């Protein structure tokens, strides 16, 4: 589910980039580049900017809403609230204070590890 929403979010992002680049700015934008007079005749001279701005608004609203939905769905779950470091620390073996090492003459040598 989340993978599909991320794919859809990517498609909307690309469409939003294309629509924003097609809008006419002060220099004319890419809307005049593609087709020249054909773009004006299909979308109309004055309404081309209105249609592109409406499409941009809808795509931007979809982009933001999908981002919020994806963040809620892929956020941390309440099932695993423990830390991995704390779980590993709880499962570590307990080391004794003294270590007994065998000697070659069958004598026990005690090492004190608490050197302060």
C-alpha positions in Angstrom: 0.0 0.0 0.0 2.7 2.4 1.0 4.8 1.5 -2.1 1.9 2.3 -4.4 1.3 5.6 -2.6 5.0 6.5 -3.0 4.8 5.6 -6.7 1.7 7.8 -7.1 3.4 10.6 -5.2 6.4 10.4 -7.6 4.1 10.6 -10.6 2.3 13.6 -9.2 5.6 15.2 -8.4 6.8 14.8 -12.0 3.5 16.1 -13.3 3.7 19.1 -11.0 7.2 19.9 -12.3 6.1 19.8 -15.9 3.0 21.9 -15.3 5.0 24.5 -13.4 7.5 24.7 -16.2 4.8 25.1 -18.7 3.3 28.2 -17.0 4.0 31.5 -18.6 6.3 33.7 -16.5 7.5 37.1 -17.4 9.7 35.7 -20.1 7.0 33.6 -21.7 7.8 30.2 -20.1 7.7 26.9 -21.8 4.0 27.1 -22.7 4.9 29.3 -25.7 7.8 27.1 -26.6 5.7 24.0 -27.2 3.6 24.6 -30.3 3.8 28.3 -30.3 0.3 29.4 -31.6 -1.0 25.8 -31.2 -0.9 26.0 -27.4 -2.8 29.3 -27.5 -5.4 28.0 -29.9 -6.1 24.8 -27.9 -6.1 26.4 -24.4 -7.1 29.9 -25.5 -5.0 33.0 -25.2 -6.0 34.2 -21.8 -7.3 31.0 -20.3 -4.1 29.0 -20.8 -2.7 30.6 -17.6 -5.9 29.9 -15.7 -6.0 26.3 -16.7 -2.4 25.7 -15.9 -2.7 27.5 -12.5 -5.8 25.3 -11.6 -3.9 22.2 -12.6 -1.0 23.3 -10.5 -3.2 24.0 -7.5 -4.8 20.5 -7.7 -1.5 18.8 -8.2 0.0 20.7 -5.3 -2.9 19.8 -3.0 -2.6 16.1 -4.0 1.2 16.3 -3.4 0.8 17.7 0.1 -2.1 15.3 1.1 -0.2 12.3 -0.2 2.9 13.3 1.7 0.9 13.5 4.9 -0.8 10.2 4.3 2.5 8.5 3.5 4.1 9.9 6.6 1.2 8.6 8.8 1.3 5.1 7.2 5.0 4.7 7.3 5.6 6.2 10.7 6.7 4.3 13.7 4.2 1.7 15.0 3.2 1.4 18.6 3.9 -2.3 18.7 7.7 -1.9 18.8 8.4 1.0 21.0 11.6 -0.4 22.6 15.0 0.6 21.6 17.3 -1.9 19.8 20.2 -0.7 22.0 18.1 -1.3 25.2 17.0 -4.7 24.0 20.6 -5.7 23.2 21.8 -4.4 26.6 19.2 -6.5 28.4 20.2 -9.7 26.6 24.0 -9.3 27.1 25.8 -11.9 29.2 26.7 -11.1 32.7 30.4 -11.1 33.4 31.6 -12.0 36.9 33.9 -9.8 38.9 36.6 -12.4 39.2 38.0 -14.7 36.5 39.6 -18.0 37.5 42.4 -19.1 35.2 44.0 -22.5 35.3 47.7 -22.7 36.1 50.0 -25.3 34.7 50.8 -26.6 38.3 47.0 -27.2 39.0 46.8 -24.1 41.1 44.0 -21.5 40.8 45.0 -17.9 40.1 42.4 -15.3 40.8 42.5 -12.0 39.0 40.7 -9.0 40.4 39.1 -7.0 37.7 38.0 -4.2 39.9 41.1 -1.9 39.7 40.2 1.6 40.7 
